[in-house]
């Protein structure tokens, strides 16, 4: 007969707790790098051109997704927050790759062309 022993839940984290901790860490990381990217990114397209208008739209989308992500994070909706931070960063990356936004040669924050 195998003797069963009680374990303290605080001593043995459940798989769910581990996954939640990983999610919190990932959301925190993406929040940080996306905020850094928003602070660093610049315009490459010239004012008054169609490309400038497109670049402004890309930046607007990035900022809107970042704000949405921060809202989701504050409300504990971590999967939505992670997705929104990812979308925010993707808009900036797309603009840098397209040559309308300036990633300032930072290959840590942006996927450079």
CNS distance restraints for C-alpha pairs under 8 A (distance, minus, plus):
assign (resid   7 and name CA) (resid  11 and name CA) 7.37 0.50 0.50
assign (resid   7 and name CA) (resid  12 and name CA) 7.46 0.50 0.50
assign (resid   8 and name CA) (resid  12 and name CA) 6.74 0.50 0.50
assign (resid   9 and name CA) (resid  13 and name CA) 6.50 0.50 0.50
assign (resid   9 and name CA) (resid  14 and name CA) 7.84 0.50 0.50
assign (resid  13 and name CA) (resid  17 and name CA) 5.90 0.50 0.50
assign (resid  13 and name CA) (resid  18 and name CA) 6.58 0.50 0.50
assign (resid  14 and name CA) (resid  18 and name CA) 6.36 0.50 0.50
assign (resid  15 and name CA) (resid  19 and name CA) 6.15 0.50 0.50
assign (resid  16 and name CA) (resid  20 and name CA) 6.12 0.50 0.50
assign (resid  17 and name CA) (resid  21 and name CA) 6.13 0.50 0.50
assign (resid  18 and name CA) (resid  22 and name CA) 6.26 0.50 0.50
assign (resid  19 and name CA) (resid  23 and name CA) 6.12 0.50 0.50
assign (resid  20 and name CA) (resid  24 and name CA) 6.12 0.50 0.50
assign (resid  21 and name CA) (resid  25 and name CA) 6.21 0.50 0.50
assign (resid  22 and name CA) (resid  26 and name CA) 6.14 0.50 0.50
assign (resid  23 and name CA) (resid  27 and name CA) 6.08 0.50 0.50
assign (resid  23 and name CA) (resid  78 and name CA) 7.00 0.50 0.50
assign (resid  23 and name CA) (resid  79 and name CA) 7.60 0.50 0.50
assign (resid  24 and name CA) (resid  28 and name CA) 6.12 0.50 0.50
assign (resid  24 and name CA) (resid  78 and name CA) 7.07 0.50 0.50
assign (resid  25 and name CA) (resid  29 and name CA) 6.16 0.50 0.50
assign (resid  26 and name CA) (resid  30 and name CA) 6.12 0.50 0.50
assign (resid  26 and name CA) (resid  82 and name CA) 7.44 0.50 0.50
assign (resid  27 and name CA) (resid  31 and name CA) 5.96 0.50 0.50
assign (resid  27 and name CA) (resid  73 and name CA) 7.81 0.50 0.50
assign (resid  27 and name CA) (resid  78 and name CA) 6.84 0.50 0.50
assign (resid  27 and name CA) (resid  81 and name CA) 6.84 0.50 0.50
assign (resid  27 and name CA) (resid  82 and name CA) 5.29 0.50 0.50
assign (resid  27 and name CA) (resid  85 and name CA) 7.92 0.50 0.50
assign (resid  28 and name CA) (resid  32 and name CA) 6.27 0.50 0.50
assign (resid  29 and name CA) (resid  33 and name CA) 6.30 0.50 0.50
assign (resid  30 and name CA) (resid  34 and name CA) 5.79 0.50 0.50
assign (resid  30 and name CA) (resid  82 and name CA) 7.06 0.50 0.50
assign (resid  30 and name CA) (resid  85 and name CA) 6.18 0.50 0.50
assign (resid  30 and name CA) (resid  86 and name CA) 7.25 0.50 0.50
assign (resid  31 and name CA) (resid  35 and name CA) 6.04 0.50 0.50
assign (resid  31 and name CA) (resid  70 and name CA) 7.80 0.50 0.50
assign (resid  31 and name CA) (resid  85 and name CA) 6.41 0.50 0.50
assign (resid  32 and name CA) (resid  36 and name CA) 6.22 0.50 0.50
assign (resid  33 and name CA) (resid  37 and name CA) 6.08 0.50 0.50
assign (resid  33 and name CA) (resid 109 and name CA) 6.80 0.50 0.50
assign (resid  34 and name CA) (resid  38 and name CA) 6.17 0.50 0.50
assign (resid  34 and name CA) (resid  66 and name CA) 7.59 0.50 0.50
assign (resid  34 and name CA) (resid  85 and name CA) 6.66 0.50 0.50
assign (resid  34 and name CA) (resid  88 and name CA) 7.17 0.50 0.50
assign (resid  34 and name CA) (resid  89 and name CA) 5.76 0.50 0.50
assign (resid  34 and name CA) (resid 109 and name CA) 7.91 0.50 0.50
assign (resid  35 and name CA) (resid  39 and name CA) 6.26 0.50 0.50
assign (resid  35 and name CA) (resid  66 and name CA) 7.91 0.50 0.50
assign (resid  36 and name CA) (resid  40 and name CA) 6.16 0.50 0.50
assign (resid  36 and name CA) (resid 109 and name CA) 7.76 0.50 0.50
assign (resid  37 and name CA) (resid  41 and name CA) 5.83 0.50 0.50
assign (resid  37 and name CA) (resid  89 and name CA) 7.55 0.50 0.50
assign (resid  37 and name CA) (resid  92 and name CA) 7.89 0.50 0.50
assign (resid  37 and name CA) (resid 109 and name CA) 5.95 0.50 0.50
assign (resid  37 and name CA) (resid 110 and name CA) 7.63 0.50 0.50
assign (resid  38 and name CA) (resid  62 and name CA) 7.94 0.50 0.50
assign (resid  38 and name CA) (resid  63 and name CA) 7.60 0.50 0.50
assign (resid  38 and name CA) (resid  92 and name CA) 7.99 0.50 0.50
assign (resid  40 and name CA) (resid 103 and name CA) 7.15 0.50 0.50
assign (resid  40 and name CA) (resid 104 and name CA) 7.42 0.50 0.50
assign (resid  41 and name CA) (resid  92 and name CA) 7.80 0.50 0.50
assign (resid  41 and name CA) (resid 101 and name CA) 6.89 0.50 0.50
assign (resid  41 and name CA) (resid 102 and name CA) 5.69 0.50 0.50
assign (resid  41 and name CA) (resid 103 and name CA) 5.18 0.50 0.50
assign (resid  41 and name CA) (resid 104 and name CA) 6.88 0.50 0.50
assign (resid  42 and name CA) (resid 101 and name CA) 5.78 0.50 0.50
assign (resid  42 and name CA) (resid 102 and name CA) 4.75 0.50 0.50
assign (resid  42 and name CA) (resid 103 and name CA) 6.65 0.50 0.50
assign (resid  42 and name CA) (resid 104 and name CA) 7.49 0.50 0.50
assign (resid  43 and name CA) (resid  52 and name CA) 7.72 0.50 0.50
assign (resid  43 and name CA) (resid  55 and name CA) 7.17 0.50 0.50
assign (resid  43 and name CA) (resid 100 and name CA) 6.51 0.50 0.50
assign (resid  43 and name CA) (resid 101 and name CA) 4.66 0.50 0.50
assign (resid  43 and name CA) (resid 102 and name CA) 5.40 0.50 0.50
assign (resid  44 and name CA) (resid  52 and name CA) 7.93 0.50 0.50
assign (resid  44 and name CA) (resid  99 and name CA) 6.73 0.50 0.50
assign (resid  44 and name CA) (resid 100 and name CA) 4.92 0.50 0.50
assign (resid  44 and name CA) (resid 101 and name CA) 4.78 0.50 0.50
assign (resid  44 and name CA) (resid 102 and name CA) 5.14 0.50 0.50
assign (resid  45 and name CA) (resid  49 and name CA) 7.29 0.50 0.50
assign (resid  45 and name CA) (resid  51 and name CA) 5.67 0.50 0.50
assign (resid  45 and name CA) (resid  52 and name CA) 4.80 0.50 0.50
assign (resid  45 and name CA) (resid  55 and name CA) 7.00 0.50 0.50
assign (resid  45 and name CA) (resid  99 and name CA) 7.58 0.50 0.50
assign (resid  45 and name CA) (resid 100 and name CA) 4.80 0.50 0.50
assign (resid  45 and name CA) (resid 101 and name CA) 6.73 0.50 0.50
assign (resid  46 and name CA) (resid  51 and name CA) 7.36 0.50 0.50
assign (resid  46 and name CA) (resid  52 and name CA) 5.69 0.50 0.50
assign (resid  47 and name CA) (resid  52 and name CA) 5.50 0.50 0.50
assign (resid  47 and name CA) (resid  53 and name CA) 7.91 0.50 0.50
assign (resid  48 and name CA) (resid  52 and name CA) 6.51 0.50 0.50
assign (resid  48 and name CA) (resid  53 and name CA) 7.61 0.50 0.50
assign (resid  49 and name CA) (resid  53 and name CA) 6.67 0.50 0.50
assign (resid  50 and name CA) (resid  54 and name CA) 6.34 0.50 0.50
assign (resid  51 and name CA) (resid  55 and name CA) 6.03 0.50 0.50
assign (resid  51 and name CA) (resid 100 and name CA) 6.34 0.50 0.50
assign (resid  52 and name CA) (resid  56 and name CA) 6.11 0.50 0.50
assign (resid  52 and name CA) (resid 100 and name CA) 6.99 0.50 0.50
assign (resid  53 and name CA) (resid  57 and name CA) 6.26 0.50 0.50
assign (resid  54 and name CA) (resid  58 and name CA) 6.27 0.50 0.50
assign (resid  54 and name CA) (resid 100 and name CA) 7.86 0.50 0.50
assign (resid  55 and name CA) (resid  59 and name CA) 6.23 0.50 0.50
assign (resid  55 and name CA) (resid  95 and name CA) 6.45 0.50 0.50
assign (resid  55 and name CA) (resid 100 and name CA) 5.62 0.50 0.50
assign (resid  55 and name CA) (resid 101 and name CA) 6.26 0.50 0.50
assign (resid  56 and name CA) (resid  60 and name CA) 6.03 0.50 0.50
assign (resid  57 and name CA) (resid  61 and name CA) 6.13 0.50 0.50
assign (resid  58 and name CA) (resid  62 and name CA) 6.21 0.50 0.50
assign (resid  58 and name CA) (resid  91 and name CA) 5.70 0.50 0.50
assign (resid  58 and name CA) (resid  92 and name CA) 6.63 0.50 0.50
assign (resid  58 and name CA) (resid  95 and name CA) 6.50 0.50 0.50
assign (resid  59 and name CA) (resid  63 and name CA) 6.12 0.50 0.50
assign (resid  59 and name CA) (resid  91 and name CA) 7.20 0.50 0.50
assign (resid  59 and name CA) (resid  92 and name CA) 6.67 0.50 0.50
assign (resid  60 and name CA) (resid  64 and name CA) 6.04 0.50 0.50
assign (resid  61 and name CA) (resid  65 and name CA) 6.08 0.50 0.50
assign (resid  61 and name CA) (resid  88 and name CA) 6.84 0.50 0.50
assign (resid  61 and name CA) (resid  91 and name CA) 6.77 0.50 0.50
assign (resid  62 and name CA) (resid  66 and name CA) 6.06 0.50 0.50
assign (resid  62 and name CA) (resid  87 and name CA) 7.16 0.50 0.50
assign (resid  62 and name CA) (resid  88 and name CA) 4.01 0.50 0.50
assign (resid  62 and name CA) (resid  89 and name CA) 6.54 0.50 0.50
assign (resid  62 and name CA) (resid  90 and name CA) 7.79 0.50 0.50
assign (resid  62 and name CA) (resid  91 and name CA) 5.52 0.50 0.50
assign (resid  62 and name CA) (resid  92 and name CA) 6.37 0.50 0.50
assign (resid  63 and name CA) (resid  67 and name CA) 6.14 0.50 0.50
assign (resid  63 and name CA) (resid  88 and name CA) 6.68 0.50 0.50
assign (resid  64 and name CA) (resid  68 and name CA) 6.13 0.50 0.50
assign (resid  64 and name CA) (resid  88 and name CA) 7.57 0.50 0.50
assign (resid  65 and name CA) (resid  69 and name CA) 6.01 0.50 0.50
assign (resid  65 and name CA) (resid  84 and name CA) 5.31 0.50 0.50
assign (resid  65 and name CA) (resid  85 and name CA) 6.49 0.50 0.50
assign (resid  65 and name CA) (resid  87 and name CA) 6.51 0.50 0.50
assign (resid  65 and name CA) (resid  88 and name CA) 5.00 0.50 0.50
assign (resid  66 and name CA) (resid  70 and name CA) 6.24 0.50 0.50
assign (resid  66 and name CA) (resid  84 and name CA) 6.47 0.50 0.50
assign (resid  66 and name CA) (resid  85 and name CA) 5.58 0.50 0.50
assign (resid  66 and name CA) (resid  88 and name CA) 5.54 0.50 0.50
assign (resid  67 and name CA) (resid  71 and name CA) 6.28 0.50 0.50
assign (resid  68 and name CA) (resid  72 and name CA) 6.23 0.50 0.50
assign (resid  68 and name CA) (resid  81 and name CA) 7.37 0.50 0.50
assign (resid  68 and name CA) (resid  84 and name CA) 6.63 0.50 0.50
assign (resid  69 and name CA) (resid  73 and name CA) 6.00 0.50 0.50
assign (resid  69 and name CA) (resid  80 and name CA) 6.91 0.50 0.50
assign (resid  69 and name CA) (resid  81 and name CA) 4.16 0.50 0.50
assign (resid  69 and name CA) (resid  82 and name CA) 6.92 0.50 0.50
assign (resid  69 and name CA) (resid  83 and name CA) 7.65 0.50 0.50
assign (resid  69 and name CA) (resid  84 and name CA) 4.92 0.50 0.50
assign (resid  69 and name CA) (resid  85 and name CA) 5.62 0.50 0.50
assign (resid  70 and name CA) (resid  74 and name CA) 6.10 0.50 0.50
assign (resid  70 and name CA) (resid  81 and name CA) 6.64 0.50 0.50
assign (resid  71 and name CA) (resid  75 and name CA) 6.33 0.50 0.50
assign (resid  71 and name CA) (resid  81 and name CA) 7.64 0.50 0.50
assign (resid  72 and name CA) (resid  76 and name CA) 6.22 0.50 0.50
assign (resid  72 and name CA) (resid  77 and name CA) 4.90 0.50 0.50
assign (resid  72 and name CA) (resid  78 and name CA) 6.53 0.50 0.50
assign (resid  72 and name CA) (resid  80 and name CA) 6.21 0.50 0.50
assign (resid  72 and name CA) (resid  81 and name CA) 5.00 0.50 0.50
assign (resid  73 and name CA) (resid  77 and name CA) 5.58 0.50 0.50
assign (resid  73 and name CA) (resid  78 and name CA) 5.45 0.50 0.50
assign (resid  73 and name CA) (resid  80 and name CA) 7.84 0.50 0.50
assign (resid  73 and name CA) (resid  81 and name CA) 5.24 0.50 0.50
assign (resid  77 and name CA) (resid  81 and name CA) 6.20 0.50 0.50
assign (resid  78 and name CA) (resid  82 and name CA) 6.07 0.50 0.50
assign (resid  79 and name CA) (resid  83 and name CA) 6.24 0.50 0.50
assign (resid  80 and name CA) (resid  84 and name CA) 6.09 0.50 0.50
assign (resid  81 and name CA) (resid  85 and name CA) 6.12 0.50 0.50
assign (resid  82 and name CA) (resid  86 and name CA) 6.14 0.50 0.50
assign (resid  83 and name CA) (resid  87 and name CA) 6.24 0.50 0.50
assign (resid  84 and name CA) (resid  88 and name CA) 6.13 0.50 0.50
assign (resid  85 and name CA) (resid  89 and name CA) 6.23 0.50 0.50
assign (resid  86 and name CA) (resid  90 and name CA) 6.05 0.50 0.50
assign (resid  87 and name CA) (resid  91 and name CA) 6.25 0.50 0.50
assign (resid  88 and name CA) (resid  92 and name CA) 6.74 0.50 0.50
assign (resid  89 and name CA) (resid  93 and name CA) 6.18 0.50 0.50
assign (resid  90 and name CA) (resid  94 and name CA) 6.00 0.50 0.50
assign (resid  91 and name CA) (resid  95 and name CA) 6.31 0.50 0.50
assign (resid  92 and name CA) (resid  96 and name CA) 6.24 0.50 0.50
assign (resid  92 and name CA) (resid 101 and name CA) 7.37 0.50 0.50
assign (resid  92 and name CA) (resid 110 and name CA) 7.69 0.50 0.50
assign (resid  93 and name CA) (resid  97 and name CA) 6.05 0.50 0.50
assign (resid  93 and name CA) (resid 110 and name CA) 5.57 0.50 0.50
assign (resid  93 and name CA) (resid 111 and name CA) 5.75 0.50 0.50
assign (resid  93 and name CA) (resid 112 and name CA) 7.73 0.50 0.50
assign (resid  94 and name CA) (resid  98 and name CA) 6.00 0.50 0.50
assign (resid  95 and name CA) (resid  99 and name CA) 6.24 0.50 0.50
assign (resid  95 and name CA) (resid 100 and name CA) 5.43 0.50 0.50
assign (resid  95 and name CA) (resid 101 and name CA) 4.98 0.50 0.50
assign (resid  95 and name CA) (resid 102 and name CA) 7.96 0.50 0.50
assign (resid  96 and name CA) (resid 100 and name CA) 6.06 0.50 0.50
assign (resid  96 and name CA) (resid 101 and name CA) 4.57 0.50 0.50
assign (resid  96 and name CA) (resid 102 and name CA) 5.68 0.50 0.50
assign (resid  96 and name CA) (resid 103 and name CA) 5.89 0.50 0.50
assign (resid  96 and name CA) (resid 110 and name CA) 7.32 0.50 0.50
assign (resid  96 and name CA) (resid 111 and name CA) 7.29 0.50 0.50
assign (resid  96 and name CA) (resid 112 and name CA) 6.48 0.50 0.50
assign (resid  96 and name CA) (resid 113 and name CA) 7.16 0.50 0.50
assign (resid  97 and name CA) (resid 101 and name CA) 7.92 0.50 0.50
assign (resid  97 and name CA) (resid 111 and name CA) 6.75 0.50 0.50
assign (resid  97 and name CA) (resid 112 and name CA) 5.87 0.50 0.50
assign (resid  97 and name CA) (resid 113 and name CA) 4.91 0.50 0.50
assign (resid  98 and name CA) (resid 113 and name CA) 7.69 0.50 0.50
assign (resid  99 and name CA) (resid 113 and name CA) 7.66 0.50 0.50
assign (resid 103 and name CA) (resid 107 and name CA) 7.96 0.50 0.50
assign (resid 103 and name CA) (resid 109 and name CA) 7.80 0.50 0.50
assign (resid 103 and name CA) (resid 110 and name CA) 6.19 0.50 0.50
assign (resid 103 and name CA) (resid 112 and name CA) 7.19 0.50 0.50
assign (resid 105 and name CA) (resid 112 and name CA) 7.03 0.50 0.50
assign (resid 106 and name CA) (resid 110 and name CA) 6.07 0.50 0.50
assign (resid 106 and name CA) (resid 112 and name CA) 7.60 0.50 0.50
assign (resid 107 and name CA) (resid 111 and name CA) 5.99 0.50 0.50
assign (resid 107 and name CA) (resid 112 and name CA) 6.05 0.50 0.50
